[in-house]
Amino acid sequence: MLASEAITPPHLSLNPTSTKPNNAPVDPYTYQDGFGNHFSSEALKGALPVGQNTPQVCPYGLYAEQLSGTAFTVGRSGNQRSWLYRIHPSVMHRPFEPYNAGDHGIVGTFDSRTTETTPTQIRWLPFPIAEGLDFVDGLRTIGGAGDTALKSGLAVHVFTAERSMDRRAFCNSDGDLLIVPQQGRLDITTEFGRIMAAPNEIVVIQRGMRFSVALPDGPSRGYILEVYDGHFELPDLGPIGSNGLANPRDFQTPVASYENTESGAEWSVINKYQGELFVAQQGHSPFDVVAWHGNYAPYKYDLAKFIVIGSISFDHVDPSVFTVLTCKSAHPGTAVADFVIFPPRFEVQMHTFRPPYFHRNCMSEFMGLIRGEYEAKKGGFLPGGASLHSMMTPHGPDASTVVNATTRELRPGRVADGTQAFMFESMFQLRLTKWAAEHKQRDLDYYKAWQNITITFNPDQI
């Protein structure tokens, strides 16, 4: 090969935005590009007031409503809020009542009364899709740490859904949701507009935002990371420089799109509050926002656009270089949660054990698989399944991966083509819900993945 020749990975073009299959459905919606920007959007020309937020009478007879993502007194650089101009004030609902009290599978306080804990490495086979449930009814909590009432900690959930939400909206008062579809697209209607999220994309919907999920491809499944304090942001780049990892321009926020249901059709608004679900009825769509402006809005990101940083000499770099988004903690250098991915990439390190090394970590690591086979575990870890390696519990590649990594000829090549694994990593120790700990899909033989690792120690080696 000539030095000037480029290596094009199999099945990929040189355009990183073209890594989806040729027959992938086209996203029908329009977005605004950028991360953390102050956006303005109106579905009717002139719907946004000019020069002020709350005129005596808003254009088109709309009502102004502010949605605050941070306290009023937070410094300008960190302040998040948006102004919504809607047909009905969102307060026009009847009182909240308990929704499936005690039987909805969601937990908001992680203590010994509702959860259990173990340092053992845990793996779950793919979670089955429950029949007849929509996104809300199919939510289940795997585990977490902290307390929603104290705005401290996080939770990990999975969802399975077989039908779309019909005149139902969901609102989370407890924290921000990072949604990872694994099977089937999610057609998400929000107060800010509409988002189409396909597998290998993520969606972030922050605290207090109402949304509804339709299923254009039928049954769906995925993972959710919820953080109770703070918001997700892009990680600092430091010595990497000004470019790399997830670039701000590749995040997409919806444009205003409204529903005007004057017929009095009943809608249910389901609110998650302190880990419990409540429902209120109202006679109009909650998605009647005609215009909005601000920097507190939902967004999506295509994981295929992530720019991988890695070693080009020897040794395996730490997984922190694969961080897409982080929710920082009060302790510098640690996170309430990081969202980390392991995308297709080149692998060129010489004289190196190339898979992820054996390690014990001061962070908790929950992993999921969107598609393909994870490079460190070729069997058992399947799309739609998950694993949890708790704080300071040893883990690493399985026996067959170790054999391959220590015996194969090292050449530059590709790794993880056709695969997308991810990790929710946290400074908190996670407790498991009893639902997750006792689930029939829990792989009780997971520990066997390491039992047959060949011992090659030779004290007589010269």
Salt bridges, closest charged atoms under 4 A:
ASP27 OD2 - LYS300 NZ 2.55
GLU65 OE2 - ARG86 NH1 3.08
ASP111 OD2 - ARG113 NH2 2.58
GLU116 OE1 - LYS434 NZ 3.84
ASP134 OD2 - ARG168 NE 2.78
ASP137 OD2 - ARG168 NH2 3.41
ASP174 OD2 - LYS272 NZ 2.91
ASP176 OD2 - HIS231 ND1 2.55
ASP187 OD2 - ARG194 NH2 3.15
GLU191 OE2 - ARG86 NH1 2.77
GLU201 OE2 - LYS20 NZ 2.89
GLU201 OE2 - LYS300 NZ 3.39
ASP217 OD1 - ARG185 NH2 2.92
GLU226 OE1 - HIS157 NE2 2.75
GLU226 OE2 - LYS272 NZ 2.82
GLU233 OE1 - LYS328 NZ 3.40
ASP236 OD2 - LYS328 NZ 3.22
GLU266 OE1 - ARG94 NH2 2.34
GLU276 OE1 - HIS104 NE2 3.08
ASP288 OD1 - ARG86 NE 3.31
ASP288 OD2 - HIS88 ND1 2.79
ASP302 OD2 - LYS20 NZ 3.81
GLU347 OE1 - ARG354 NH1 3.96
GLU347 OE1 - ARG408 NH2 3.25
GLU365 OE2 - HIS359 NE2 3.20
GLU365 OE1 - HIS395 NE2 3.05
GLU375 OE2 - ARG345 NH2 2.39
GLU409 OE2 - ARG411 NE 3.13
ASP417 OD1 - ARG414 NH2 2.79
ASP443 OD2 - ARG123 NH2 2.92
ASP445 OD1 - LYS448 NZ 3.46
